[in-house]
């Protein structure tokens, strides 16, 4: 199905553009992240819906929950320069970065413990065969 106008998109067009399924888009709708217009049974997406979908997917790639993405997207306020939205985004990015750095430290610690266990096991195995 193609767009009915130059400034609207069908669900299949958005799915194809962003490399996702139409089911994914409907899931975001069910979660209240998007609310396209309806023309009969057909969903009609505006350029704003397209941008919103792009931001949802970007948030997902950054590891944000859907609720975190919604909070940031819903703060969009170009009339006031989006300062609050941008500051919240920076807070979320910093928090996510700290979480990932902690996970990285935890993984490095476990890898080190695995290396030690491997070395001890190999030494014990060598003693058994000598």
N, C-alpha and C positions, 0 to 999 in steps of 0.2 A: 504494500500500500504506500503511496507517495503522499507527500504533504498536500494539504488542501490549499494552503497559502504559503507564500515565501517566508512568512514569519511564524510558522508552526511546524511541528514535527510529529510523526506517528511514533508509536511505541517501538515498532520494528526499526525505524530509522535511527532512533537513539540507541537501541540495543546494538545495532550494527556499528554505529560510529564509535561506541565506547567498548566494544568487544565483550558485551555481557548479554545475558539472556533477557527476554521479555519478562520472564518469571522474576528475575532479580529486581527489575523496575517495579513490578507489581508488589513485590515484598516491601520495597521502600515506600510505596504508596500506603500499604497496609499499616506500616509503622508511623505514618503521618509525616514522613519526610518530604513527600511530594503530593500535590493534589492537582492533577491536570483537569482541564475543562472536559466536558463530555458533549459530544454531538451524537445523540442517540446512544448506541453502544460503543462508539469509537472514542478513544482517549485522544485528546488533542493537547500537545505540549507546546508551551511558549518558549521563547528564548530564555526567559528567566528560569523555567523548569530545567532547561538544558544546562544552564550554569549551575543550578542547584545540584543536579545529578553529577556534574563534573566535580563539584566540591565534596559531595558525599564520597565519591570514589577516591578522591585525593586524601580525604581524612582516613579512609579505610587503609590506603597504602601507607599512611603514616602511623597506623596502629591505633587510631582513635576508635572508640566505640561509636555506635550510631547515636547514642544520646549525647556524647561529647560533640560529635559533628553537628547534630541538630542545634545544640546550644550556641555554637559558634556561628553557624549559618543564620540562625534566627536573630542574631545580634546585628546583622547587616543594616547599616543606617548611613547611606551616603550623604544625607543632609547634614550630618554632624561629623563627617570625615572618617567614620568607622574606627575612631581611636580606641573605643572600648572593646570593639570586636578584635582589633589587631593586638591589643594588650592581652586579652584573654587567650588568643591563639598562641602568643609567645609563652604565656604561662603553661598552656597545655603541651607545647613542644618541649619546653624545659623539663616538665614533669615526665613526659614520655622518654626523653633522653636520659634522665636520671634513673628511671626504671630499667631501661635497656642496659645502661652501664653497670647497674647492680647485677642484672642477669648475666652479663658478660663476666663479671668478677666471680659470680657463683659457678658458672660453667668452667672457668679457668681453674678454680679450686678443685672441682670434681675431676677434671682432666688430670690435674697433678696427682690427686689421690689414686686415680686409675693407673697412672704411670708407676707410682710407688707400689701398688698392689701387683702390677704386672712384673715389676723387677723382683719383688719378694717371691712371687710364685715361680718365676723362672729359676731363681736361685735355689728354691726348695726342690724343684724338679731336677735341677742339675745335680744336687746332692743325692737324690734318689737314684740317679743313673750312673753316678761315679763309683 
